[in-house]
Amino acid sequence: MKKTFQSLILAALTLTSMNLIADGDIDVEDLSGKNIQENTPGGPFSIQISGDFIGEAKFHKKDLRHFTFATGDIDLNFIYYYNPCLVEGASLGVSYMRTRLDWKDNPFFTQKDYDTVSLNFGGATQRFTDWTWRGQISVNFDNIEYWNIDDYMTYDLLLWGRYACRPDIGFHIGFLALTGMKIDRVYPVIGIDWTYNRFWKINLIFPMDLSVVYSPNACWEISLAGRFFFQRNRVKKDQYLSRGLWFYTSSGLELAVKYKPRKWISVNIHAGEDFGGHLKVANRHYKEGRRLRFDGAPYGGAEIDINF
C-alpha cells in the first residue's frame, strides 16, 4: 500500500508541472511516462525551481538584430485527494514564471520581461486495467499587473494515457491543447516507451518525451533528449505595438544529468543546441503578423525538485 501511495504522489506531482508547456517549454524530464511506476517516497507538497537560457540567435532577415531567450519558473503543488483502492489522486498547484525576450533594437516593442502566474489542476488514475490516465488543466495569467481576462489569460489542457501492453513496453495516446490570446494549437500525444533493461530506457512519445536514458544506479541518470520550446505572451498597453502578441517556437537536442542524493530531492542540469525556429509577431487580434525565422544557438538550464 505504501508503495502504491508513493507512486501516485509522484505521478500527481509530475502533472502539476504542465504549466511549463503553457508558459515556457515542454519539460521532457518531468513529464516522462516512467514516473507513474517509480517507487519514490514523498508527501503531499512539492517545490520545483527551474530555468533555461538560450544564447544569441540571429534572424534570417539581415535588418533584424539578434536576441536571447530565457525562462525562470517556481512551482508549488499540493495533493488534496487520494484513493488507494482505485490508485488515483488529484492535485492543485500554483506557479510563477518570468520570461525574458532580450531583442536588440526590437522594432515592435521594447518590453523584455513578462511575468506569468498559473493555476494548475491535475489528476491521475489506474482504475482501468493496464491503463494509466492523467489529465491537467492550467489557467495562465500573463502580465499579471493587468489581470485582464479578455487579453491576458490563456488555458492549457492535457489528456494522456499509457497502455502497458507488456511489463517493459507502453503505448501512449492523448492530446495537448493550448488556447487563448487568439493563438490556438492542438498537438497529438502519441508514442511508445521501452525499458530495454535495468540500465537503459527509450522514450519516443511526441511531443512529451523523446529521449534515451541511462541509469547506472539509483542516484544518477544520464539522458540524451529532444526538447520543444513553446511560448506565447502579450505585450503591455504602452508599447508601440499596443497589446501585441508574440509566439516563440523552436526545438533542440540536449544532454542532461540528474542526481538524486536523497529520495525526496533531485537536481537536473542540462545543456544542448537549439536548432532554431520562428518568432511570430502580430497585433492584439493575432492578425497582420510577421513570421520571423531565426538560427540555432546553444542553451543550458537546471532544475531542482523537493518533495515533502
N, C-alpha and C positions, 0 to 999 in steps of 0.2 A: 504493500500500500504506500509506503513511504517513497519507494522508487517511482511509482506512478504519479504521485503528487508532485514530486520534484520535477519530473519530466514535463508535466503540464505547466508548472510555474514557468519554466524556461520558455516553453512554446508561446505562452501568452505574452511574456516579456518581449520576445522577438517580434511579435505582431505590432507592438506599440512603437516600433522603430519605423513604421511606414511613413511617417512624416518626412523621412529622408527622400522618398520618392517625390513627394509633393513639392518640397522646398529645397532640394539640393541635388540628390542623385539617388540611384538605386544602389543600396549597400549590399553587395553580393555576399558579404560575410554574415551580417545579422539576419538576413532573410533566407539563409541556406535551409534547404529542406531537411538536412540532417538533424537540426536542433530539436525536433519534436521527439526523437528517440533517445536523446542523450540523458544520462543519469547525472544531472548537475544539481546539487543542493542549493537552496536559496530560500528567500522569504517573499512576502507579498510586495516588496518595494524594490525598485532598481533605479540606478542613475547611470546614464550613458553620456559621455562627453566625447565629441569627435570634431575633426576639422580636416579640410583638404585645401591645398593651394596648387593652382595650375599656373605655370610660368608664362612668360611673354609669348603671345600668339599673334601672328601677323595676318591681316586681312588680305584677301586676294586682290582687292581693289587698292591700287598703289597710293591713292589720295587719302586713305584712311590709316591712322596710326595704330600701333599695336595695343594690346590690352592684357591684363591679368585677371584671373577669376579665383575667388576663394569663398569658402563657407565655413562657419563655425556653429556648432549645434550642442545644446544640452537638453536632455530628456529626463523627466521624472515620471515613473509609471507605477501603477498600483493594481494588484489582483484583488478584485472585490467579490468574485464568485468562483466557487469550485465545487464540482460534483464528482466524487470519486467513483461512483457506480458507472457513470457514462463516460468518464475520463474526459471532462470538458471544463472549461473555465472562461472567464471574461475579465477584461482589464480596462482601466481608464488611464490616460496619460496626457501630460501637457509638455510642450517643448517650446524652446526659444531658439531661433536661428538668425544669425547675421550673415548676410551675403554681401560681398564686395565685388563690384564690377568696375575695375580701375582702367578706364579707357582714355588714352591720351588724346586730347583735343577732340573729344566727343562732339560731333556736330548736331546731336539730337537732344541731349540733356547733360547736365553737369552732376547730377546726383550719383554718388558712388556706393553708398551703404544703404542696405534695406533690412529692416527688422521685421521678422515674422513670428507670430505666436500660433501654435497649432493645438487643437484638442483632438485626441485620438480615442476611438472606441474599438476595441478588438476582442476577438474570441477564437477559440479552437475547440474541436471535438473529435473524438474517436468512437462515437456511438455506432457508426456504421462499420460493418465487418471489413477489415483490411483497408479502410479509408481513414485518412486524416484530413479534416477540412478546417480551414482558417479563414477569417474574414477581418477586414479593417475598414473603418470609415474615419477620415480625417477632415476636420474643418480648419481652414487656414486663414488667418487674418494678416494681410500684408500691410506694410507701412502703418504700424499699429497706432501711431498718433492720431490717425483719422477715424478708425473704427467705422468705416463706411462699408456697409454690407453690399451695396449695389456695385461699387467699383473695386473694392479691395479685399473681397472674400473669394476663396476657391475651395473646392471639395475634391476628395480623392476616395476611391472605392476599390478594394481588393477582395476577390473571392478566389481561393486557391485550394485545390485538392490534390492529395497524393495517394495513389493506389499502390499498395505493397503486393506486387504480383509474385515476388519471391523474397526471401529474407535479405538478399543483397541487392535487389533491384526495385525501384519505384518509378511509376509513371506519374506525371504532373499535368493537370489541366486547370484552366481558370481564366480570369481576365483582370486587367488593371485599367481603371478609368480615371482620367484626370479632367476636371471640368471647372469652369469659372473664368472670368475675365475674357470671355469670348474665345478662349483657347480650349478646345475640347479634343481629347485624344483617348482612344481605346486600344490597348495592347493585349493580345492573347498571351496567356501563360501556358506554355507547353514544353514538354521535355522529359528527360529521364535522369535518374541518378543511379550510379553503380558503385557499390563497395567491393572493390577488387579483392582486398584482403584487409588485415587489421592496420596496415600502413597507408594504403592508397585508396582514394575515392575520386570518382569523376562525376561532376555535376554538369549536365547540359540542359539547363532549364532557362528558356528565354522568357522575359528579359531579366529574370531574378538572379540566376546563379550560373555562370559559365566559368568553371574552374576545375583544376586538377589539384588535389590536396594530398600532401604527405604528412603523416603524423607519426614521428619516430617514437614518441612516448606520450604520457598523459599531460605533460606540461607544455609541449611545443607543437606547433603546427605551421607548416610552410605551404603556401599555395601560389599558383600561377593563375590569375583570374582576369576575365574580361570585365570592363566597367562601363556603365552607361550613365551619362550626366544629363539630367533634365532640370531646367529652372525657368520659371516664369515670374515676372514681377511687373508692377505698375509704378511709374514714377510719380512724384508729388505734383500737386496742382500748380506750383510756382515755376515749373520748368518750361523751357521753350516749347517742347512737345508736351503740353499740359496733360497729365494723367495718361500719358502714352504707355505702351506695352512693349516689353521685350521678352523674347523666348529663346533660351540658350539650350542647344543640344549638341552633344559630342559623345565619343566613345574612346576607350583606351584599353591598354593591357598593363597589368601591374604584378609585381612580386610582393607578397605580403607574408609577414611573420607574426604569429600570435603566440604570446607567452601567458601561461596560466599558473602562476606560482601558488595560488590557493584556489579552492573550489568555488569561492564566492567572488573572485576578481579575475579579470583578464585584460591584457593590453595587446593592441594590434598596431603595428607600424607597416606602412606600405609605400611603395614608390613605383612609378611607371611612366609610360609615354602616352599622352593623349594624341589621338590620330587626327584631330581637327573635327570641324563640324560647321554649324552655321548659327548665326545670331540674327533673328528676325526682329526688326523694329517697326512698330505700327502705331497708329493713333489710338485713342481711347476705345474705339469700337473694333479694334483689330483689323482695320482696313487701311488702304493706301500704304501697305507695308513694303519694306525693303529686306530682302533675304541676303545677308552678307556672309559669304564663305570665309573661313579662316583656317590657317595651317595648324599643325600639331605643335605640342610643347610638352616638356617634362612636367610631372606633377608628383606630389607626395602628401602624406597625411598620417594621422594617428587616431587611435580610439581607445578609450578605457571604459570598461563595464564593471559596475559594482552591484551586487545583488545581496539584499539583506532583509 
